[in-house]
């Protein structure tokens, strides 16, 4: 049976490691004079670390007196293990390489990442090769496999087939399947999802859930089916419910769901055993990263009353134990991979120095070497191609035979509500006057990237003054178009294609108010995270000026076509109501 591994070790490497541990040979690197955070015993201890190659050979009082090793003076510093992010989405406008650079500099030396945006754009074989290329980085990039595409895609099945998933599951860089957003299909016996989850369990890999708001009874069913962890608790009671049923509970504080203040003050007095709890940023949009990453989670948890050592354990030894790799990572001890951070003090989790796999990779928040990643076009994520024909504003017309129409009402950045509104039609059945006579309605369309079909509707509470917005950054990997002026919507989409994909906002005269190129498959940018922070801020500013009432609009653009959230979503089959699985209004062919 297979099990998760981090890095292999050769006979020669093992021999050097043991010889150094015995004191018979010199180390390559020594961290001396610091106070080590021992996450195993939960204490601070004065100790020195000797490193050979990429692993720790010795932890203890032995003082290095040789001449060959690189010696780091850690006097007055706290020495901790590298941080682990157990649940990441490394494509929120940024791409996995830019993400890796940013979080490594802040002390996160391992990240377990969602593969959704990759598998929607690449073939499964390309995804596997991409995992291999990313594995060469000093930050360890491991992966989760989705069981469903989280959107209705005509050219793909509603669920991923068993054979390609089971093959990719054998990759040493894949540590779990999940997050399982369509858990209802899974527990109702969807064969592909069931077989893929059982394959994961058979080789001792994890099955992560997405059980937002579920009852005690439903959670019982999910745990019986094989869910091992969940990150969707939004209050202390939901977190306790998971812990009490044996589910590893990942506490989330993200840009979309900043949950710590609502959970931790109530949860901290009640939890007596934190060994099955982890923390995650759950895919923050760029602006969030100004505060930090895993280091920000630690700091914020401590500010809200968590014991500092416990906070560090939640992002080191606990996720390492969950994934079954605590013999290699998650703590500072002999035989472990030398992912080592130097902090100014225990209450300042942003490291001054980051050592990954036995070598210095970052100082004072900056990488000391450039990371080398894949060529995106070579792995199946080229820029967006222009359609064969010009964008026609008439594509966004809404036709119906009914006297009412199912409008999407945006309740917050992620959730929509189903609202029936009366409509007037012309002789052809085209809805007229609804947007023009309402202050807070826009047209909304999901358009297949080649122009084969379109799903049209109306969205309320998105903007009062938006002429046209187009985005190739969507959960369905199609084009999302929103606005009050169909010619402006067409102009925005034309511009998105001209720049190779991205997000564009135009006014009534088709002047560009905002533009963000996302040339990696139309979903991710090649800009630095710092550049994307400014772009993200500007997007919020422009939309706010146009009457957008919500925060985190990046997630709104992503989720309007993601078929896992309430209530109404755009899809290839039409406006789709999640709870009832009904098509409220069908999409139409443009060919």
C-alpha positions in Angstrom: 0.0 0.0 0.0 1.2 3.5 -0.8 1.5 6.3 1.7 2.3 10.0 1.5 6.0 10.9 1.3 7.8 14.3 1.1 11.3 13.6 -0.1 13.1 10.3 -0.7 16.5 9.5 0.9 19.3 7.5 -0.7 21.6 5.1 1.1 24.4 7.6 0.8 22.4 10.4 2.2 21.3 8.2 5.1 24.9 7.3 5.8 26.0 10.9 6.0 23.0 11.8 8.2 23.7 9.0 10.7 27.5 9.7 10.8 26.8 13.4 11.6 24.3 12.4 14.3 27.1 10.3 15.9 29.4 13.3 15.8 31.8 11.5 13.4 31.4 13.9 10.4 30.8 17.6 9.9 27.4 19.0 9.3 26.7 21.3 6.3 24.8 23.9 8.3 24.4 24.7 12.0 21.8 26.9 13.7 23.3 27.7 17.0 22.4 29.5 20.2 18.6 29.8 19.6 15.5 28.9 21.5 13.8 26.0 19.7 10.0 25.7 19.7 9.6 22.0 20.2 6.1 21.2 18.8 6.2 17.6 20.0 6.5 18.4 23.7 5.0 21.9 23.5 7.9 23.7 25.0 10.7 26.2 24.3 14.2 24.7 24.8 17.7 25.9 24.3 19.2 23.8 21.6 21.4 23.7 18.5 20.5 22.2 15.1 23.0 20.4 12.8 21.9 19.9 9.2 23.3 17.5 6.6 22.0 17.9 3.1 18.3 18.6 3.4 17.7 16.9 6.8 18.4 17.6 10.4 21.0 15.3 11.9 21.1 16.5 15.5 19.1 18.6 17.9 20.6 19.3 21.4 23.3 21.0 23.4 26.2 19.9 21.3 28.2 23.0 20.2 29.8 23.1 16.8 33.5 23.7 16.8 34.4 22.7 13.3 35.3 24.9 10.3 33.4 23.5 7.3 29.7 24.1 8.1 27.8 27.3 7.5 27.0 28.6 11.0 23.9 30.7 11.7 24.0 32.5 15.0 20.4 32.3 16.4 21.2 33.9 19.7 18.1 35.8 21.0 16.0 34.2 18.3 13.2 31.7 18.4 13.7 28.7 16.0 10.5 27.1 14.6 9.6 24.5 12.0 8.5 25.8 8.6 4.8 26.4 8.3 2.3 24.2 6.5 -0.8 25.3 4.6 -3.1 22.3 4.5 -5.8 23.7 2.2 -4.7 26.1 -0.5 -6.2 27.5 -3.8 -3.0 28.9 -5.5 -4.8 30.7 -8.3 -6.8 33.6 -7.0 -5.6 35.9 -9.9 -2.0 34.9 -9.1 -0.6 31.6 -10.4 1.0 28.7 -8.4 4.5 29.9 -9.0 3.9 33.5 -7.8 1.9 32.1 -4.9 4.9 29.8 -4.0 7.4 32.7 -4.1 5.2 34.9 -1.9 4.4 32.4 0.9 7.9 30.8 1.0 9.3 34.2 1.8 6.9 34.4 4.7 7.8 31.0 6.2 5.4 28.6 4.6 7.5 25.7 3.4 4.8 23.3 2.3 1.4 23.9 0.8 -1.3 21.3 -0.1 -3.1 22.8 -3.1 -6.4 22.5 -4.9 -6.0 21.4 -8.6 -9.3 22.6 -9.9 -8.2 25.5 -12.1 -5.4 23.3 -13.5 -7.6 20.3 -14.3 -10.2 22.5 -16.0 -7.5 23.8 -18.4 -5.2 20.9 -18.8 -5.5 17.2 -19.7 -4.9 14.9 -16.7 -1.5 13.8 -18.1 -0.4 17.4 -18.3 -1.5 18.0 -14.7 0.7 15.1 -13.6 3.7 16.5 -15.4 3.0 20.0 -13.9 3.0 18.4 -10.4 6.4 16.9 -11.2 7.8 20.2 -12.4 6.6 22.1 -9.3 8.1 19.4 -7.1 11.6 20.7 -7.9 11.0 23.9 -5.9 12.4 24.3 -2.4 8.8 24.9 -1.2 7.0 21.6 -1.2 3.9 21.9 -3.4 1.6 19.0 -2.9 -1.9 18.5 -4.3 -5.5 17.6 -3.7 -7.6 16.1 -6.5 -11.1 17.2 -7.3 -13.8 14.6 -7.8 -16.0 16.9 -9.8 -15.4 20.0 -11.9 -17.7 22.2 -9.7 -19.4 23.5 -12.8 -21.6 22.1 -15.6 -19.3 21.7 -18.6 -20.7 20.3 -21.8 -17.4 19.0 -23.1 -16.6 17.2 -19.8 -18.7 14.9 -17.7 -20.3 16.3 -14.6 -17.9 14.2 -12.6 -14.3 13.3 -13.4 -13.9 9.7 -14.6 -12.4 7.1 -12.3 -9.5 6.0 -14.4 -7.6 9.3 -14.9 -8.2 10.3 -11.3 -7.1 7.0 -9.9 -3.9 7.2 -12.0 -3.1 10.7 -10.8 -3.9 9.7 -7.3 -0.9 7.4 -7.3 1.4 10.4 -7.8 3.6 11.0 -4.7 2.7 14.7 -5.0 -1.0 14.0 -4.5 -2.0 13.6 -0.8 -5.8 13.6 -0.9 -9.0 13.9 -2.9 -11.3 16.8 -2.3 -12.5 19.2 -1.3 -15.8 17.3 -2.0 -18.2 20.1 -2.8 -20.8 18.0 -4.5 -21.0 15.7 -1.4 -24.7 14.9 -2.0 -24.0 13.2 -5.3 -21.1 11.3 -3.6 -23.2 10.0 -0.6 -26.1 9.2 -3.0 -23.8 6.8 -4.8 -22.3 8.5 -7.8 -20.0 5.8 -9.1 -17.0 7.8 -10.2 -16.9 9.9 -7.0 -17.3 6.8 -4.9 -14.6 4.8 -6.7 -12.2 7.7 -6.6 -12.7 8.3 -2.9 -12.4 4.6 -2.1 -9.2 4.4 -4.2 -7.8 7.3 -2.0 -8.6 5.5 1.2 -7.1 2.2 -0.1 -3.7 3.8 -0.4 -4.0 5.8 2.8 -4.7 9.2 1.3 -7.2 11.6 2.7 -10.7 12.7 1.6 -11.4 16.3 2.4 -15.0 17.6 2.7 -16.8 20.9 2.1 -19.7 20.5 4.5 -20.9 24.1 4.9 -23.7 24.3 7.4 -24.6 20.6 7.5 -26.5 19.2 10.5 -25.2 16.7 13.0 -27.1 13.9 11.2 -25.7 14.8 7.7 -22.2 15.1 9.1 -22.5 11.6 10.5 -23.3 10.4 7.0 -20.3 12.2 5.5 -17.9 10.9 8.2 -19.3 7.3 7.6 -18.6 7.8 3.9 -15.0 8.7 4.5 -14.6 12.4 5.1 -11.4 12.9 7.1 -11.2 16.8 7.3 -13.3 19.8 6.8 -12.7 23.6 6.7 -16.2 24.9 6.5 -17.1 25.5 10.1 -18.3 29.2 10.5 -18.9 29.2 14.2 -17.6 27.4 17.3 -20.5 24.9 17.5 -19.9 23.8 13.9 -16.2 23.3 14.7 -17.0 21.3 17.8 -19.4 19.2 15.9 -16.6 18.2 13.6 -14.1 17.5 16.4 -16.7 15.4 18.3 -17.2 13.2 15.2 -13.5 12.6 14.7 -13.1 15.0 11.7 -9.9 16.9 11.5 -11.1 20.5 11.8 -9.4 23.2 9.7 -10.2 26.7 11.0 -10.4 29.2 8.2 -9.6 32.9 8.1 -9.7 34.0 4.4 -10.5 37.1 2.4 -13.9 35.8 1.6 -14.6 34.1 5.1 -12.6 35.9 7.8 -13.9 33.5 10.4 -11.4 33.7 13.3 -13.2 36.5 15.3 -16.5 34.6 15.1 -15.0 31.2 16.1 -11.9 31.5 18.3 -13.1 33.5 21.3 -15.8 30.9 21.9 -13.9 27.9 20.8 -10.7 28.4 22.8 -12.3 27.9 26.3 -14.0 24.7 25.1 -11.4 22.7 23.3 -9.2 20.6 25.6 -7.3 18.8 22.8 -6.1 20.8 19.8 -4.2 17.9 18.2 -6.8 17.5 15.4 -7.2 21.1 14.5 -5.4 23.0 11.7 -5.6 26.5 10.2 -6.0 27.7 6.6 -6.2 30.9 4.6 -8.4 29.0 2.1 -7.3 30.8 -1.1 -7.2 34.5 -0.3 -7.4 37.1 -3.0 -4.2 39.2 -3.4 -5.1 42.1 -1.2 -5.2 39.8 1.8 -1.6 38.8 1.4 -0.5 42.3 2.5 -1.1 41.0 6.0 1.0 37.9 5.5 0.0 34.3 5.0 0.3 31.5 7.5 2.3 33.9 9.7 -0.8 36.2 9.7 -3.0 33.3 10.9 -0.7 32.6 13.8 -0.5 36.2 14.8 -4.3 36.7 14.6 -5.0 33.5 16.6 -2.7 34.6 19.4 -4.3 38.1 19.4 -7.7 36.4 19.9 -6.5 34.4 22.9 -4.9 31.2 21.6 -1.9 29.9 23.5 1.1 30.8 21.2 2.6 27.4 21.2 -0.8 25.9 20.3 -1.1 28.3 17.4 2.2 27.2 16.0 1.3 23.5 16.4 -1.9 24.1 14.3 0.3 25.0 11.2 3.2 22.6 11.8 2.9 19.2 13.5 -0.9 19.0 13.2 -1.2 19.2 9.4 2.0 17.0 9.1 0.3 14.4 11.3 -3.0 14.7 9.4 -1.2 13.9 6.1 0.8 11.1 7.7 4.2 12.8 7.1 5.1 13.9 10.6 8.2 11.6 10.4 9.6 14.0 7.7 8.1 17.5 8.4 6.2 19.5 10.9 8.8 19.7 13.6 12.5 20.1 14.3 14.1 16.7 15.1 16.7 14.3 13.7 15.7 12.9 10.3 13.2 15.6 9.6 13.6 17.8 6.5 15.4 21.0 7.5 12.6 23.5 7.0 13.7 26.0 9.7 12.5 29.6 10.6 14.2 32.2 12.7 11.9 34.6 14.5 12.6 37.7 16.5 10.3 36.4 19.2 7.4 33.9 19.7 4.8 36.6 19.2 6.2 37.7 15.9 5.6 34.7 13.5 6.9 36.5 10.3 10.4 35.0 10.0 13.6 37.0 9.7 15.3 34.0 8.0 13.7 31.0 6.1 15.7 27.8 5.6 14.0 25.3 3.2 15.5 21.8 2.8 18.7 22.9 4.5 19.5 26.1 2.6 18.7 29.7 3.1 16.0 30.8 0.7 14.6 34.0 2.2 15.7 36.9 4.4 13.5 39.6 5.9 10.6 38.7 3.7 12.5 38.5 0.4 13.7 35.5 -1.5 17.4 35.2 -2.0 17.1 33.2 -5.2 14.6 33.1 -8.1 12.4 30.1 -8.2 12.3 28.3 -11.6 8.9 27.0 -12.7 7.1 25.6 -15.8 6.4 27.3 -19.1 2.6 27.7 -18.9 1.8 27.3 -22.6 3.8 24.0 -22.6 1.5 22.6 -19.9 -1.8 23.5 -21.6 -2.5 27.0 -20.2 -2.0 29.4 -23.1 -3.6 32.9 -23.3 -7.3 33.1 -24.3 -7.8 32.8 -28.1 -10.0 35.3 -29.9 -13.3 33.9 -31.2 -13.8 33.5 -35.0 -16.5 36.1 -35.1 -17.0 39.5 -33.4 -18.9 39.6 -30.2 -22.6 40.4 -30.9 -24.5 42.5 -28.3 -27.6 40.5 -29.3 -26.0 37.4 -27.7 -26.9 38.9 -24.3 -30.6 39.3 -25.1 -32.9 37.3 -22.8 -35.8 35.4 -24.4 -38.6 33.7 -22.5 -42.2 32.5 -23.0 -43.1 33.1 -19.3 -44.4 36.2 -17.7 -41.8 36.1 -14.9 -38.1 35.4 -14.9 -35.7 33.9 -12.3 -33.4 36.7 -11.3 -30.1 36.1 -9.4 -30.0 38.3 -6.4 -26.5 38.7 -5.0 -26.8 38.4 -1.3 -23.0 38.6 -0.6 -19.9 38.0 -2.6 -20.6 34.2 -2.8 -24.3 33.6 -2.3 -27.2 34.3 -4.7 -30.9 34.1 -4.1 -33.7 33.1 -6.5 -36.1 36.0 -7.1 -39.0 35.8 -9.6 -39.6 39.1 -11.4 -42.4 40.0 -13.8 -41.1 40.8 -17.3 -42.4 42.5 -20.5 -41.5 41.1 -23.9 -41.5 42.1 -27.5 -43.1 40.0 -30.3 -40.1 37.8 -30.5 -40.2 36.9 -26.8 -37.2 39.1 -26.0 -37.3 40.7 -22.5 -37.4 44.5 -22.8 -37.1 47.3 -20.2 -36.3 45.2 -17.1 -32.7 46.5 -16.6 -33.4 49.9 -18.1 -36.3 50.5 -15.7 -34.5 49.2 -12.6 -31.7 50.8 -10.6 -30.0 47.7 -9.3 -30.3 45.1 -12.2 -27.7 44.1 -14.8 -27.7 41.6 -17.6 -25.5 38.6 -16.8 -24.2 36.0 -19.2 -21.9 33.0 -19.2 -20.6 32.6 -22.8 -18.7 29.6 -24.0 -15.2 30.7 -25.0 -15.6 29.7 -28.6 -19.0 31.3 -28.8 -21.0 28.1 -29.1 -23.6 28.8 -26.5 -24.7 31.4 -24.0 -26.5 31.3 -20.7 -28.3 34.6 -20.1 -30.1 36.1 -17.2 -30.3 39.1 -14.9 -28.4 39.8 -11.7 -29.6 42.1 -8.9 -27.5 43.9 -6.3 -24.2 43.7 -8.4 -24.0 47.3 -9.6 -26.1 50.3 -10.3 -23.9 52.0 -12.9 -21.9 49.3 -14.6 -22.0 49.6 -18.4 -19.9 46.5 -19.2 -17.7 44.0 -17.5 -16.1 40.8 -18.9 -14.0 38.2 -17.2 -12.4 35.0 -18.4 -11.6 34.3 -14.7 -14.6 32.1 -13.8 -15.3 28.8 -12.0 -16.5 27.3 -15.3 -13.5 28.5 -17.3 -15.9 30.3 -19.7 -16.5 34.1 -20.2 -18.6 35.9 -17.7 -20.2 39.2 -19.0 -22.2 41.6 -16.8 -23.6 45.1 -17.4 -26.5 47.4 -18.1 -25.4 48.2 -21.7 -25.2 45.3 -24.0 -22.9 47.1 -26.5 -20.5 48.0 -23.7 -20.6 44.3 -22.5 -19.6 43.2 -26.0 -16.8 45.8 -26.1 -15.5 44.6 -22.7 -15.4 41.0 -23.9 -13.7 42.0 -27.2 -11.0 43.7 -25.0 -10.6 40.6 -22.8 -9.8 38.6 -25.9 -7.4 41.1 -27.2 -5.3 41.0 -24.0 -5.3 37.2 -23.9 -7.7 36.9 -21.1 -8.5 38.8 -17.9 -11.0 41.2 -16.4 -12.1 44.4 -18.2 -14.6 47.1 -17.3 -15.7 49.7 -19.8 -18.1 52.7 -19.6 -21.0 53.6 -22.0 -18.5 55.0 -24.6 -16.5 51.8 -24.3 -13.6 53.6 -22.6 -11.6 51.1 -20.5 -12.0 51.9 -16.8 -10.2 48.8 -15.5 -8.1 46.2 -17.1 -6.2 43.2 -15.7 -4.6 40.7 -18.1 -4.7 37.1 -17.0 -2.7 35.4 -19.7 -2.3 32.0 -18.1 -5.3 30.2 -19.4 -7.3 33.3 -19.0 -7.6 32.5 -15.3 -4.2 33.5 -13.8 -1.8 36.4 -14.2 2.0 36.3 -14.5 2.3 39.5 -12.5 3.9 39.5 -9.0 1.6 39.3 -6.1 2.6 42.8 -5.1 1.4 44.0 -8.6 -1.8 42.0 -8.2 -2.5 43.5 -4.8 -2.6 46.9 -6.4 -4.8 45.6 -9.3 -7.1 43.9 -6.8 -7.5 47.2 -4.8 -8.2 49.1 -8.1 -10.9 46.6 -9.1 -12.6 47.1 -5.7 -12.3 50.9 -6.1 -13.7 50.9 -9.6 -16.6 48.6 -8.9 -17.5 50.5 -5.7 -17.7 53.7 -7.7 -20.1 51.9 -10.0 -22.4 51.0 -7.2 -21.1 47.5 -6.3 -22.1 46.9 -2.6 -20.0 43.9 -1.6 -16.4 43.1 -0.7 -14.1 40.6 -2.4 -15.6 40.9 -6.0 -12.9 38.5 -7.3 -14.7 35.6 -5.6 -18.0 36.8 -7.0 -16.6 36.6 -10.6 -15.3 33.1 -9.8 -18.4 31.8 -8.1 -21.3 32.9 -10.3 -20.7 29.9 -12.4 -19.5 27.5 -9.7 -22.2 24.8 -9.2 -21.8 24.2 -5.5 -23.2 27.3 -3.8 -26.8 28.5 -3.2 -29.0 29.3 -4.9 -28.8 30.1 -8.6 -25.8 29.7 -10.8 -24.9 30.2 -14.5 -24.0 27.1 -16.3 -23.7 25.4 -19.7 -27.2 24.0 -19.3 -28.7 27.3 -18.2 -29.7 29.2 -15.0 -29.4 26.4 -12.5 -31.0 26.1 -9.0 -28.6 24.2 -6.8 -31.0 22.9 -4.1 -33.6 21.5 -6.5 -31.2 20.7 -9.4 -33.6 22.4 -11.7 -32.8 24.4 -14.9 -34.7 27.6 -14.3 -34.0 29.0 -17.8 -32.1 27.1 -20.5 -28.9 28.2 -22.3 -29.2 28.7 -26.0 -27.0 27.7 -28.9 -25.3 30.5 -30.9 -24.5 28.2 -33.9 
